[in-house]
């Protein structure tokens, strides 16, 4: 039985063929049929995870990620030949969950995909509570009247902090819990995700995340 659906948004046919041959051993794999209708294809396929390039025909990966994020919170991993740090930051700020540079290791990509899909089910235990605020299993933060929907990585970060209220969670611990092996991702990526999370939840009046300089984060 296949372990989930993956949608590949990539215009290099060689890479698409490679990824399909490799990933189809474990997952149902789909790729773009019409580069003008990517959002529509995503809605029809309802994938569990997306692999997306930055450079695409008509509209780039940043545009499509923004469009997908308007209605969906599934994990999105960017795959790009760019090694520009700004592209990585841009990809994460636009709603991506991770960034892999070409040429990439299929073993590492496998581990990332597996970890993201596993976490989609792993972080579904209870509703967390802090004062008037609650965080639901599907990543909705509420103050009782208004609510904000979080992206997968934002939800995981906040869930971990909720699980360890009034305890300092080091960056290393966060990386280990999020990515299970912190060699897959650096602290800069964590910082970008944390900044994005804080910016998103500020309008709700949630300011309980504190930075412990040089160590990590504290929720209280």
GROMACS elastic network, one bead per residue, 0.5 to 0.9 nm:
[ bonds ]
;  ai    aj funct       b0    kb
    1    26     6  0.81017   500
    1    27     6  0.85006   500
    2     5     6  0.79509   500
    2    24     6  0.83053   500
    2    25     6  0.80419   500
    2    26     6  0.55261   500
    2    28     6  0.61175   500
    3    26     6  0.61082   500
    3    27     6  0.52611   500
    3    28     6  0.75901   500
    3   117     6  0.87418   500
    4    26     6  0.80293   500
    4    27     6  0.52633   500
    4    28     6  0.61406   500
    4    29     6  0.85764   500
    4    47     6  0.75243   500
    4    48     6  0.60077   500
    4    49     6  0.81121   500
    4   117     6  0.79056   500
    5    27     6  0.57580   500
    5    29     6  0.58610   500
    5    30     6  0.75651   500
    5    45     6  0.81744   500
    5    46     6  0.77784   500
    5    48     6  0.51741   500
    5    49     6  0.66851   500
    5    50     6  0.87124   500
    6    23     6  0.84026   500
    6    27     6  0.67346   500
    6    28     6  0.61882   500
    6    30     6  0.61511   500
    6    31     6  0.83729   500
    6    47     6  0.54300   500
    6    48     6  0.60190   500
    6    49     6  0.50615   500
    6    50     6  0.57134   500
    6    51     6  0.73961   500
    7    28     6  0.85652   500
    7    29     6  0.59792   500
    7    31     6  0.54810   500
    7    32     6  0.76400   500
    7    42     6  0.75702   500
    7    45     6  0.79707   500
    7    46     6  0.87325   500
    7    47     6  0.59643   500
    7    48     6  0.80588   500
    7    49     6  0.65284   500
    7    51     6  0.63282   500
    7    52     6  0.83759   500
    8    16     6  0.71872   500
    8    19     6  0.82974   500
    8    20     6  0.85117   500
    8    29     6  0.74604   500
    8    30     6  0.60775   500
    8    32     6  0.65953   500
    8    49     6  0.88480   500
    8    50     6  0.59782   500
    8    52     6  0.60799   500
    8    53     6  0.86127   500
    9    16     6  0.84935   500
    9    30     6  0.88500   500
    9    31     6  0.60536   500
    9    32     6  0.56843   500
    9    35     6  0.84382   500
    9    38     6  0.79840   500
    9    50     6  0.73567   500
    9    51     6  0.60224   500
    9    53     6  0.62787   500
    9    56     6  0.82223   500
    9    61     6  0.81376   500
   10    13     6  0.76417   500
   10    15     6  0.76586   500
   10    16     6  0.65111   500
   10    31     6  0.75284   500
   10    32     6  0.72891   500
   10    51     6  0.78834   500
   10    52     6  0.60184   500
   10    53     6  0.54396   500
   10    54     6  0.85090   500
   10    55     6  0.82651   500
   10    56     6  0.68734   500
   10    79     6  0.86115   500
   11    14     6  0.88111   500
   11    15     6  0.82392   500
   11    16     6  0.74798   500
   11    32     6  0.81296   500
   11    35     6  0.85573   500
   11    53     6  0.80536   500
   11    55     6  0.83180   500
   11    56     6  0.62473   500
   11    57     6  0.74708   500
   12    15     6  0.54940   500
   12    16     6  0.62845   500
   12    17     6  0.87211   500
   13    17     6  0.60069   500
   13    18     6  0.85033   500
   14    17     6  0.52006   500
   14    18     6  0.62008   500
   14    19     6  0.86576   500
   15    18     6  0.50198   500
   15    19     6  0.60523   500
   15    20     6  0.84288   500
   16    19     6  0.52012   500
   16    20     6  0.59899   500
   16    21     6  0.85381   500
   16    31     6  0.73606   500
   17    20     6  0.51507   500
   17    21     6  0.61048   500
   17    22     6  0.85481   500
   18    21     6  0.53337   500
   18    22     6  0.62053   500
   18    23     6  0.84992   500
   19    22     6  0.51692   500
   19    23     6  0.57259   500
   19    24     6  0.79697   500
   19    29     6  0.86292   500
   19   106     6  0.84769   500
   20    23     6  0.53349   500
   20    24     6  0.55249   500
   20    25     6  0.86040   500
   20    28     6  0.89442   500
   20    29     6  0.61557   500
   20    30     6  0.77861   500
   20    31     6  0.83498   500
   21    24     6  0.56756   500
   21    25     6  0.72229   500
   22    25     6  0.61176   500
   22    26     6  0.81968   500
   22   106     6  0.81885   500
   23    26     6  0.57000   500
   23    27     6  0.58314   500
   23    28     6  0.78326   500
   23    29     6  0.68446   500
   23   110     6  0.80779   500
   24    28     6  0.57424   500
   24    29     6  0.57008   500
   25    28     6  0.83288   500
   26    29     6  0.89636   500
   28    47     6  0.89247   500
   29    47     6  0.88415   500
   30    33     6  0.89787   500
   30    45     6  0.81076   500
   30    47     6  0.85213   500
   32    35     6  0.63530   500
   32    37     6  0.85777   500
   32    38     6  0.67556   500
   32    41     6  0.74839   500
   33    37     6  0.82769   500
   33    38     6  0.81599   500
   33    41     6  0.80788   500
   34    37     6  0.54191   500
   34    38     6  0.65713   500
   34    41     6  0.81296   500
   35    38     6  0.56763   500
   35    56     6  0.78204   500
   35    57     6  0.64451   500
   35    58     6  0.71327   500
   35    59     6  0.80997   500
   36    39     6  0.85137   500
   36    57     6  0.81128   500
   36    58     6  0.68125   500
   36    59     6  0.78164   500
   37    40     6  0.53214   500
   37    41     6  0.63252   500
   37    42     6  0.88104   500
   38    41     6  0.50751   500
   38    42     6  0.62000   500
   38    43     6  0.86957   500
   38    64     6  0.72670   500
   38    68     6  0.88877   500
   39    42     6  0.51406   500
   39    43     6  0.63311   500
   39    44     6  0.87424   500
   39    64     6  0.69891   500
   39    65     6  0.89545   500
   39    67     6  0.68876   500
   39    68     6  0.61615   500
   40    43     6  0.51689   500
   40    44     6  0.62722   500
   40    45     6  0.86954   500
   41    44     6  0.50383   500
   41    45     6  0.60041   500
   41    46     6  0.82429   500
   42    45     6  0.52297   500
   42    46     6  0.56293   500
   42    47     6  0.67274   500
   42    50     6  0.88640   500
   42    68     6  0.78331   500
   43    46     6  0.53296   500
   43    47     6  0.82586   500
   43    68     6  0.87403   500
   43    72     6  0.88523   500
   44    47     6  0.86933   500
   46    49     6  0.89110   500
   47    50     6  0.69358   500
   47    74     6  0.78125   500
   48    74     6  0.60570   500
   48    75     6  0.72008   500
   48   117     6  0.72779   500
   48   120     6  0.89523   500
   49    74     6  0.58452   500
   49    75     6  0.50550   500
   49    76     6  0.59590   500
   49    77     6  0.78130   500
   49   113     6  0.77362   500
   49   116     6  0.81309   500
   49   117     6  0.74546   500
   50    74     6  0.76345   500
   50    75     6  0.64405   500
   50    77     6  0.61752   500
   50    78     6  0.82856   500
   51    75     6  0.88131   500
   51    76     6  0.60547   500
   51    78     6  0.58262   500
   51    79     6  0.65390   500
   52    61     6  0.63332   500
   52    65     6  0.84494   500
   52    76     6  0.72269   500
   52    77     6  0.63004   500
   52    79     6  0.57213   500
   52    80     6  0.79887   500
   53    56     6  0.67960   500
   53    60     6  0.78929   500
   53    61     6  0.57376   500
   53    62     6  0.88574   500
   53    77     6  0.87334   500
   53    78     6  0.56955   500
   53    80     6  0.52657   500
   53    81     6  0.84441   500
   54    60     6  0.54720   500
   54    62     6  0.64158   500
   54    78     6  0.71448   500
   54    79     6  0.73602   500
   54    80     6  0.60613   500
   54    81     6  0.86708   500
   54    82     6  0.85247   500
   54    87     6  0.85809   500
   54    91     6  0.82300   500
   55    59     6  0.80155   500
   55    60     6  0.51988   500
   55    61     6  0.63198   500
   55    62     6  0.88828   500
   55    80     6  0.78633   500
   56    59     6  0.61077   500
   56    61     6  0.65439   500
   57    60     6  0.69554   500
   59    62     6  0.82127   500
   59    63     6  0.62514   500
   59    64     6  0.71356   500
   60    63     6  0.55059   500
   60    64     6  0.66451   500
   60    65     6  0.88420   500
   61    64     6  0.51650   500
   61    65     6  0.60054   500
   61    66     6  0.85395   500
   61    78     6  0.81218   500
   61    91     6  0.83232   500
   62    65     6  0.52162   500
   62    66     6  0.62681   500
   62    67     6  0.87292   500
   62    90     6  0.78197   500
   62    91     6  0.64397   500
   62    94     6  0.61841   500
   62    95     6  0.83638   500
   62    96     6  0.86329   500
   63    66     6  0.52540   500
   63    67     6  0.63376   500
   63    68     6  0.87670   500
   63    94     6  0.82383   500
   64    68     6  0.60699   500
   64    69     6  0.84658   500
   65    68     6  0.50790   500
   65    69     6  0.59989   500
   65    70     6  0.87526   500
   65    76     6  0.78526   500
   65    91     6  0.84869   500
   65    94     6  0.65880   500
   65    95     6  0.62976   500
   65    96     6  0.70492   500
   66    69     6  0.51482   500
   66    70     6  0.66018   500
   66    94     6  0.59291   500
   66    95     6  0.65802   500
   67    70     6  0.54753   500
   67    71     6  0.78008   500
   68    71     6  0.60322   500
   68    72     6  0.58273   500
   68    73     6  0.80858   500
   68    95     6  0.89244   500
   69    72     6  0.50989   500
   69    73     6  0.61698   500
   69    74     6  0.84381   500
   69    94     6  0.85561   500
   69    95     6  0.66256   500
   69   151     6  0.82645   500
   70    73     6  0.84972   500
   72   151     6  0.85028   500
   73    76     6  0.86014   500
   73    95     6  0.89253   500
   73   149     6  0.83807   500
   73   150     6  0.74703   500
   73   151     6  0.51701   500
   73   152     6  0.62240   500
   74   120     6  0.85950   500
   74   151     6  0.74550   500
   74   152     6  0.65825   500
   75    96     6  0.73342   500
   75    97     6  0.60379   500
   75    98     6  0.84635   500
   75   113     6  0.88970   500
   75   116     6  0.67965   500
   75   117     6  0.80061   500
   75   120     6  0.86152   500
   75   151     6  0.78848   500
   75   152     6  0.61723   500
   75   153     6  0.78616   500
   76    95     6  0.76259   500
   76    96     6  0.50733   500
   76    97     6  0.54246   500
   76    98     6  0.69531   500
   76    99     6  0.88859   500
   77    91     6  0.89383   500
   77    96     6  0.59988   500
   77    97     6  0.57372   500
   77    99     6  0.56898   500
   77   100     6  0.72752   500
   77   112     6  0.87818   500
   77   113     6  0.83846   500
   78    88     6  0.84936   500
   78    91     6  0.70069   500
   78    92     6  0.87339   500
   78    96     6  0.66526   500
   78    97     6  0.78822   500
   78    98     6  0.61730   500
   78   100     6  0.60311   500
   78   101     6  0.82265   500
   79    82     6  0.87784   500
   79    98     6  0.87438   500
   79    99     6  0.60392   500
   79   101     6  0.57878   500
   79   102     6  0.66757   500
   79   104     6  0.83010   500
   80    83     6  0.78785   500
   80    99     6  0.76808   500
   80   100     6  0.65031   500
   80   101     6  0.50960   500
   80   102     6  0.55870   500
   80   103     6  0.84716   500
   81   100     6  0.85627   500
   81   101     6  0.54487   500
   81   103     6  0.69948   500
   82    85     6  0.84415   500
   82    87     6  0.71085   500
   82    88     6  0.84569   500
   82   101     6  0.65243   500
   82   102     6  0.75131   500
   83    86     6  0.86930   500
   83    87     6  0.75658   500
   83    88     6  0.78896   500
   83   101     6  0.64618   500
   83   102     6  0.84525   500
   84    87     6  0.53818   500
   84    88     6  0.68117   500
   85    88     6  0.51119   500
   85    89     6  0.63508   500
   85    90     6  0.85793   500
   86    89     6  0.50160   500
   86    90     6  0.59189   500
   86    91     6  0.84329   500
   87    91     6  0.59660   500
   87    92     6  0.86055   500
   88    91     6  0.51373   500
   88    92     6  0.63807   500
   88    93     6  0.86315   500
   88    98     6  0.83460   500
   88    99     6  0.62385   500
   88   100     6  0.87824   500
   88   189     6  0.82360   500
   89    92     6  0.52708   500
   89    93     6  0.60787   500
   89    94     6  0.85432   500
   89   188     6  0.87764   500
   89   189     6  0.75135   500
   89   192     6  0.69204   500
   90    93     6  0.50432   500
   90    94     6  0.59904   500
   90    95     6  0.87187   500
   90    96     6  0.86528   500
   91    94     6  0.52493   500
   91    95     6  0.66335   500
   91    96     6  0.53597   500
   91    97     6  0.81443   500
   91    98     6  0.79816   500
   91    99     6  0.73192   500
   92    95     6  0.53170   500
   92    97     6  0.59791   500
   92    98     6  0.67598   500
   92    99     6  0.77405   500
   92   189     6  0.78209   500
   92   192     6  0.71112   500
   92   193     6  0.70328   500
   92   196     6  0.86167   500
   93    96     6  0.69102   500
   93   192     6  0.73237   500
   93   193     6  0.76559   500
   93   196     6  0.67631   500
   95   151     6  0.75057   500
   96    99     6  0.75619   500
   96   151     6  0.89313   500
   97   151     6  0.82468   500
   97   152     6  0.75066   500
   97   153     6  0.61359   500
   97   154     6  0.88261   500
   97   193     6  0.81776   500
   98   112     6  0.86155   500
   98   185     6  0.82196   500
   98   189     6  0.79504   500
   99   185     6  0.87570   500
   99   189     6  0.89220   500
  100   103     6  0.86236   500
  100   104     6  0.66793   500
  100   109     6  0.78187   500
  101   104     6  0.58891   500
  102   105     6  0.84161   500
  104   107     6  0.87086   500
  104   108     6  0.76940   500
  104   109     6  0.73302   500
  105   108     6  0.52984   500
  105   109     6  0.62100   500
  105   110     6  0.85600   500
  106   110     6  0.59187   500
  106   111     6  0.85215   500
  107   110     6  0.50954   500
  107   111     6  0.63282   500
  107   112     6  0.87672   500
  108   111     6  0.50363   500
  108   112     6  0.62156   500
  108   113     6  0.86469   500
  108   184     6  0.73417   500
  109   112     6  0.50926   500
  109   113     6  0.61258   500
  109   114     6  0.84550   500
  110   113     6  0.52504   500
  110   114     6  0.60001   500
  110   115     6  0.84509   500
  111   114     6  0.51434   500
  111   115     6  0.59844   500
  111   116     6  0.85816   500
  111   184     6  0.87175   500
  112   115     6  0.51211   500
  112   116     6  0.61637   500
  112   117     6  0.86333   500
  112   179     6  0.74447   500
  112   184     6  0.76753   500
  113   116     6  0.52437   500
  113   117     6  0.61895   500
  113   118     6  0.84374   500
  114   117     6  0.52862   500
  114   118     6  0.59043   500
  114   119     6  0.84503   500
  115   118     6  0.50742   500
  115   119     6  0.59983   500
  115   120     6  0.85632   500
  115   178     6  0.82825   500
  115   179     6  0.66352   500
  115   180     6  0.74386   500
  116   119     6  0.52062   500
  116   120     6  0.63008   500
  116   152     6  0.85740   500
  116   153     6  0.87957   500
  116   178     6  0.86521   500
  116   179     6  0.80192   500
  117   120     6  0.50963   500
  117   121     6  0.71088   500
  117   122     6  0.87963   500
  118   121     6  0.55989   500
  118   122     6  0.60183   500
  118   123     6  0.88214   500
  119   123     6  0.58611   500
  119   124     6  0.86341   500
  119   152     6  0.87751   500
  119   156     6  0.80306   500
  119   178     6  0.80868   500
  120   123     6  0.62950   500
  120   124     6  0.75990   500
  120   138     6  0.88786   500
  120   152     6  0.75182   500
  120   156     6  0.89643   500
  121   124     6  0.58627   500
  121   125     6  0.88639   500
  122   125     6  0.75232   500
  123   126     6  0.85050   500
  123   137     6  0.66872   500
  123   138     6  0.83498   500
  123   155     6  0.85805   500
  123   156     6  0.69596   500
  123   159     6  0.75003   500
  124   127     6  0.84180   500
  124   136     6  0.82777   500
  124   138     6  0.69045   500
  125   137     6  0.64053   500
  126   135     6  0.87491   500
  126   136     6  0.71317   500
  126   137     6  0.61484   500
  127   134     6  0.66091   500
  127   135     6  0.55931   500
  127   137     6  0.57950   500
  128   133     6  0.83253   500
  128   134     6  0.54699   500
  128   135     6  0.50406   500
  128   136     6  0.65470   500
  128   137     6  0.81638   500
  128   159     6  0.75546   500
  128   162     6  0.63594   500
  128   163     6  0.76363   500
  129   132     6  0.73990   500
  129   133     6  0.58138   500
  129   135     6  0.64897   500
  129   136     6  0.89098   500
  129   162     6  0.75378   500
  130   133     6  0.51913   500
  130   134     6  0.63248   500
  130   135     6  0.86076   500
  130   162     6  0.76995   500
  130   165     6  0.83852   500
  130   208     6  0.89079   500
  130   220     6  0.79564   500
  131   134     6  0.79621   500
  131   143     6  0.88316   500
  132   142     6  0.81760   500
  132   143     6  0.55382   500
  132   144     6  0.66654   500
  133   141     6  0.69612   500
  133   142     6  0.55274   500
  133   144     6  0.68275   500
  133   206     6  0.78421   500
  134   140     6  0.80172   500
  134   141     6  0.57273   500
  134   142     6  0.53667   500
  134   143     6  0.66157   500
  134   144     6  0.77690   500
  135   138     6  0.82214   500
  135   139     6  0.63057   500
  135   140     6  0.56035   500
  135   142     6  0.65221   500
  135   155     6  0.84672   500
  135   158     6  0.82913   500
  135   159     6  0.75539   500
  135   162     6  0.83744   500
  136   139     6  0.54095   500
  136   140     6  0.52350   500
  136   141     6  0.65797   500
  136   142     6  0.83093   500
  137   140     6  0.74484   500
  137   155     6  0.85633   500
  137   159     6  0.85773   500
  138   149     6  0.83914   500
  138   150     6  0.84086   500
  138   152     6  0.86025   500
  138   155     6  0.78838   500
  139   148     6  0.83687   500
  139   149     6  0.59057   500
  139   150     6  0.52024   500
  139   151     6  0.71899   500
  139   152     6  0.72703   500
  139   154     6  0.81036   500
  139   155     6  0.50768   500
  139   156     6  0.81914   500
  139   158     6  0.88265   500
  139   159     6  0.84266   500
  140   147     6  0.64659   500
  140   148     6  0.56423   500
  140   150     6  0.60934   500
  140   155     6  0.80740   500
  141   146     6  0.85430   500
  141   147     6  0.54670   500
  141   148     6  0.52893   500
  141   149     6  0.64433   500
  141   150     6  0.73937   500
  141   155     6  0.88558   500
  141   201     6  0.80319   500
  141   204     6  0.86453   500
  142   145     6  0.68812   500
  142   146     6  0.57292   500
  142   148     6  0.64937   500
  142   149     6  0.88444   500
  142   204     6  0.78208   500
  143   146     6  0.58405   500
  143   147     6  0.65392   500
  143   204     6  0.70577   500
  143   205     6  0.82779   500
  143   206     6  0.83102   500
  144   147     6  0.76307   500
  146   204     6  0.72384   500
  147   204     6  0.73244   500
  148   200     6  0.78980   500
  148   201     6  0.71111   500
  148   204     6  0.76154   500
  149   155     6  0.86674   500
  150   153     6  0.80423   500
  150   154     6  0.57271   500
  150   155     6  0.55496   500
  150   197     6  0.78588   500
  150   200     6  0.81749   500
  150   201     6  0.87736   500
  151   154     6  0.52204   500
  151   155     6  0.60383   500
  151   156     6  0.86696   500
  151   197     6  0.87558   500
  152   155     6  0.51266   500
  152   156     6  0.62526   500
  152   157     6  0.87611   500
  153   156     6  0.50200   500
  153   157     6  0.61921   500
  153   158     6  0.86126   500
  153   178     6  0.78950   500
  153   193     6  0.73945   500
  154   157     6  0.52329   500
  154   158     6  0.62116   500
  154   159     6  0.84495   500
  154   193     6  0.66970   500
  154   194     6  0.73626   500
  154   196     6  0.79803   500
  154   197     6  0.56892   500
  155   158     6  0.52428   500
  155   159     6  0.58668   500
  155   160     6  0.85403   500
  155   197     6  0.85985   500
  156   159     6  0.50245   500
  156   160     6  0.61751   500
  156   161     6  0.86852   500
  156   177     6  0.88449   500
  156   178     6  0.68888   500
  157   160     6  0.53372   500
  157   161     6  0.64411   500
  157   162     6  0.87536   500
  157   174     6  0.72723   500
  157   177     6  0.89555   500
  157   178     6  0.73531   500
  157   193     6  0.84920   500
  157   194     6  0.76742   500
  157   197     6  0.85236   500
  158   161     6  0.50547   500
  158   162     6  0.60709   500
  158   163     6  0.85429   500
  158   197     6  0.82703   500
  158   209     6  0.88937   500
  158   219     6  0.88384   500
  159   162     6  0.50144   500
  159   163     6  0.61265   500
  159   164     6  0.87014   500
  160   163     6  0.50494   500
  160   164     6  0.64203   500
  160   165     6  0.88116   500
  160   169     6  0.84312   500
  160   174     6  0.75078   500
  160   177     6  0.79891   500
  160   178     6  0.86829   500
  161   164     6  0.50926   500
  161   165     6  0.60647   500
  161   166     6  0.87664   500
  161   167     6  0.82560   500
  161   168     6  0.86056   500
  161   169     6  0.71190   500
  161   174     6  0.87879   500
  161   209     6  0.82440   500
  161   217     6  0.78319   500
  161   218     6  0.69873   500
  161   219     6  0.58149   500
  162   165     6  0.52248   500
  162   166     6  0.88732   500
  162   219     6  0.67808   500
  162   220     6  0.88368   500
  164   167     6  0.53929   500
  164   168     6  0.76148   500
  164   169     6  0.72473   500
  164   218     6  0.81626   500
  164   219     6  0.74258   500
  165   168     6  0.81653   500
  165   218     6  0.71459   500
  165   219     6  0.51800   500
  165   220     6  0.58666   500
  166   218     6  0.62793   500
  166   219     6  0.56669   500
  166   220     6  0.50542   500
  167   217     6  0.83853   500
  167   218     6  0.58944   500
  167   219     6  0.70824   500
  167   220     6  0.81500   500
  168   212     6  0.74798   500
  168   215     6  0.80408   500
  168   216     6  0.65042   500
  168   217     6  0.55768   500
  168   219     6  0.76623   500
  169   172     6  0.82349   500
  169   173     6  0.62952   500
  169   174     6  0.67123   500
  169   212     6  0.89826   500
  169   215     6  0.79323   500
  169   216     6  0.55360   500
  169   217     6  0.53290   500
  169   218     6  0.62257   500
  169   219     6  0.87228   500
  170   173     6  0.51378   500
  170   174     6  0.63208   500
  170   175     6  0.86402   500
  170   212     6  0.86014   500
  170   214     6  0.88653   500
  170   215     6  0.53566   500
  170   217     6  0.63706   500
  170   218     6  0.87639   500
  171   174     6  0.50550   500
  171   175     6  0.61058   500
  171   176     6  0.85351   500
  171   187     6  0.72746   500
  171   190     6  0.79779   500
  171   214     6  0.88534   500
  171   215     6  0.65477   500
  171   217     6  0.73934   500
  172   175     6  0.50892   500
  172   176     6  0.60895   500
  172   177     6  0.85964   500
  172   182     6  0.74246   500
  172   187     6  0.82903   500
  172   215     6  0.87224   500
  172   216     6  0.80583   500
  173   176     6  0.50673   500
  173   177     6  0.61211   500
  173   178     6  0.84584   500
  173   216     6  0.86881   500
  174   177     6  0.51955   500
  174   178     6  0.59224   500
  174   179     6  0.82621   500
  174   182     6  0.89965   500
  174   190     6  0.84144   500
  174   216     6  0.84031   500
  175   178     6  0.51373   500
  175   179     6  0.56505   500
  175   180     6  0.69167   500
  175   181     6  0.72705   500
  175   182     6  0.53842   500
  175   185     6  0.77203   500
  175   186     6  0.82218   500
  175   187     6  0.77708   500
  175   190     6  0.74255   500
  176   179     6  0.55263   500
  176   181     6  0.54112   500
  176   182     6  0.54848   500
  177   180     6  0.52304   500
  177   181     6  0.80965   500
  177   182     6  0.87748   500
  178   181     6  0.83034   500
  178   182     6  0.84427   500
  179   182     6  0.60720   500
  179   183     6  0.86476   500
  179   184     6  0.69961   500
  179   185     6  0.74501   500
  180   183     6  0.89425   500
  180   184     6  0.85532   500
  181   184     6  0.60991   500
  181   185     6  0.81283   500
  182   185     6  0.55716   500
  182   186     6  0.69816   500
  182   187     6  0.87367   500
  183   186     6  0.71757   500
  185   188     6  0.83629   500
  185   189     6  0.68056   500
  185   190     6  0.80442   500
  186   189     6  0.56875   500
  186   190     6  0.69334   500
  187   190     6  0.50146   500
  187   191     6  0.61884   500
  187   192     6  0.87054   500
  188   191     6  0.50231   500
  188   192     6  0.62828   500
  188   193     6  0.87254   500
  189   192     6  0.51507   500
  189   193     6  0.63090   500
  189   194     6  0.86121   500
  190   193     6  0.51499   500
  190   194     6  0.60909   500
  190   195     6  0.86091   500
  191   194     6  0.50159   500
  191   195     6  0.60931   500
  191   196     6  0.85485   500
  192   195     6  0.51635   500
  192   196     6  0.61979   500
  192   197     6  0.86196   500
  193   196     6  0.50910   500
  193   197     6  0.61210   500
  193   198     6  0.86855   500
  194   197     6  0.50276   500
  194   198     6  0.62000   500
  194   199     6  0.86050   500
  195   198     6  0.52253   500
  195   199     6  0.61871   500
  195   200     6  0.86282   500
  196   199     6  0.52047   500
  196   200     6  0.61929   500
  196   201     6  0.88218   500
  197   200     6  0.51829   500
  197   201     6  0.63259   500
  197   202     6  0.86405   500
  198   201     6  0.53950   500
  198   202     6  0.60343   500
  198   206     6  0.83425   500
  198   207     6  0.77401   500
  198   209     6  0.77962   500
  199   202     6  0.54871   500
  199   203     6  0.78657   500
  200   203     6  0.69092   500
  200   204     6  0.82712   500
  201   204     6  0.54446   500
  201   205     6  0.69688   500
  201   206     6  0.57912   500
  201   207     6  0.77713   500
  202   205     6  0.51546   500
  202   206     6  0.54489   500
  202   207     6  0.63612   500
  203   206     6  0.74693   500
  204   207     6  0.87310   500
  206   209     6  0.80702   500
  207   210     6  0.78960   500
  208   218     6  0.79979   500
  208   219     6  0.54709   500
  208   220     6  0.54246   500
  209   217     6  0.67651   500
  209   218     6  0.57781   500
  209   220     6  0.68907   500
  210   216     6  0.86883   500
  210   217     6  0.56266   500
  210   218     6  0.50330   500
  210   219     6  0.62267   500
  210   220     6  0.77577   500
  211   214     6  0.85307   500
  211   215     6  0.80771   500
  211   216     6  0.61190   500
  211   218     6  0.63685   500
  211   219     6  0.89811   500
  212   215     6  0.54937   500
  212   216     6  0.51899   500
  212   217     6  0.53892   500
  212   218     6  0.68526   500
  213   216     6  0.66407   500
  213   217     6  0.82184   500
